Amino acid sequence: MIMKIMEFEIYNENSWKYSIDYLLSKSSKYKDILKKSEYSI
């Protein structure tokens, strides 16, 4: 399991774009790491 915790104001729509962009940018890095580890299992 991989978990990324990020605090943001859910009721503040102005913070949504930043939060989503941040999480998407991190998800591609996790994807790369998992691809590499797939071959080492």
C-alpha positions as CSV (number, residue, x, y, z in Angstrom):
1,M,0.0,0.0,0.0
2,I,1.1,3.5,-0.8
3,M,-0.4,6.5,0.8
4,K,0.1,10.2,0.2
5,I,-1.3,12.6,2.7
6,M,-1.9,16.2,1.8
7,E,-3.7,18.8,3.8
8,F,-6.0,21.1,1.9
9,E,-9.2,23.0,2.4
10,I,-11.9,20.9,0.9
11,Y,-14.4,23.6,1.0
12,N,-12.1,26.1,-0.7
13,E,-12.5,25.5,-4.4
14,N,-9.5,27.7,-5.1
15,S,-7.2,25.1,-3.5
16,W,-8.5,22.2,-5.6
17,K,-6.5,22.9,-8.7
18,Y,-3.2,23.1,-6.8
19,S,-4.0,19.9,-4.8
20,I,-5.0,17.9,-7.8
21,D,-2.0,19.0,-9.8
22,Y,0.3,18.2,-6.9
23,L,-1.1,14.7,-6.5
24,L,-1.0,14.0,-10.2
25,S,2.6,15.1,-10.4
26,K,3.5,12.7,-7.6
27,S,1.5,9.8,-9.0
28,S,3.7,9.6,-12.1
29,K,6.8,9.2,-9.9
30,Y,5.1,6.4,-8.0
31,K,4.2,4.7,-11.2
32,D,7.9,4.8,-12.4
33,I,9.1,3.3,-9.1
34,L,6.5,0.5,-9.2
35,K,7.5,-0.4,-12.7
36,K,11.1,-0.7,-11.7
37,S,10.2,-2.8,-8.6
38,E,8.0,-5.1,-10.6
39,Y,11.1,-6.6,-12.3
40,S,12.9,-7.1,-9.0
41,I,10.2,-9.3,-7.4
